[in-house]
Amino acid sequence: MAEATALAKIELHLIRVLHTLISERSVSRAALRLGSSQPAVSGQLRRLRALTGDPLLVRSGQGMAPTPTALALQEPAARLLLEAERIFSPRQRLQAFAPATAQQRFRIAASDYLDPCFLPELVARLQREAPGVQLDLQALSASFDYRAALARGEVDLVIGNWPEPPEELHLGRLFSDELVVLLSQDHPMARAPARSWTLERYLACQHLAPMPFAAAQPGFVDQHLASLGLSRAIAVRSAHFGQLPQMVAHSLLVLTTGRQFCSRFVDQLPVKILRCPVPFPPLNYYQLWHELGHAAPAHRWLREQVRDVARQLARSAPRA
């Protein structure tokens, strides 16, 4: 009986307020996003606290942080809103997305391993096609749980490469690339005959590698080497992937990564691309998304733009 009484006090808009407060972690930003006033949202937060028996948002430094209860409620609230949209707004749900007039916020977490031109090209395309859209770009790192962020609706799309993408997420293939070695033109192997570039000499080099996405899990290259019973000496690991080619250019370090990425630097830096003497499988790049945004026309449009930009760059990349 008490549960029925509590449910009678909850309307759909209050669920939207709950989800927005947890996502924005700010009463003022939530009010702006909801098109409401700060006092009104503050009052709704008091109601939510009374209904849940939890503070939901607490002071943390200069801002506010969600409690564990709030984080646990975020995904159920998102699902409830999605189901309500399916029930009550079928025409709006099926309506085509109009990018030229859209006022929408997209949140993407992306690796910079793909191509140094990818994010700039994507931003330029969205600015041209949908000038009213706001785009938030989040870097992938070992400390960022992209699966949880997608499930909570904190990001709409994740772009990167994984040997085995998570099964619970939707997947769109972007392109495949070949693993190659990038080294300085001053490196002894850059001037040596091709037949002398052997597996033994490759493994004996001082290697430069990106920081892995997961702290306890090696990257793609080292996972594959380990599966072959091989290992390499990594002299430098860096979280700044975009700066690795400059590090290669001014040292005797070697970098093993995708050809498309490396090819962008051959005409800019004193570097050279060599084939990799290890037989690696293709490097596959994907976009991943959660069921929460799977059917939304705006999100479908965004995924199409990502796919088109990635494929266009793959076709136009220099084959150095």
PyMOL commands that set and color helices and strands:
alter all, ss='L'
color gray80, all
select helices_A, chain A and resi 2-8+12-24+27-34+38-52+68-88+90-94+99-101+118-129+146-151+188-191+194-196+199-204+220-227+241-249+259-263+291-293+297-316
alter helices_A, ss='H'
color red, helices_A
select strands_A, chain A and resi 57-60+63-66+105-110+134-139+157-160+170-177+179-184+206-210+233-238+254-258+271-275+283-289
alter strands_A, ss='S'
color yellow, strands_A
deselect
rebuild
show_as cartoon
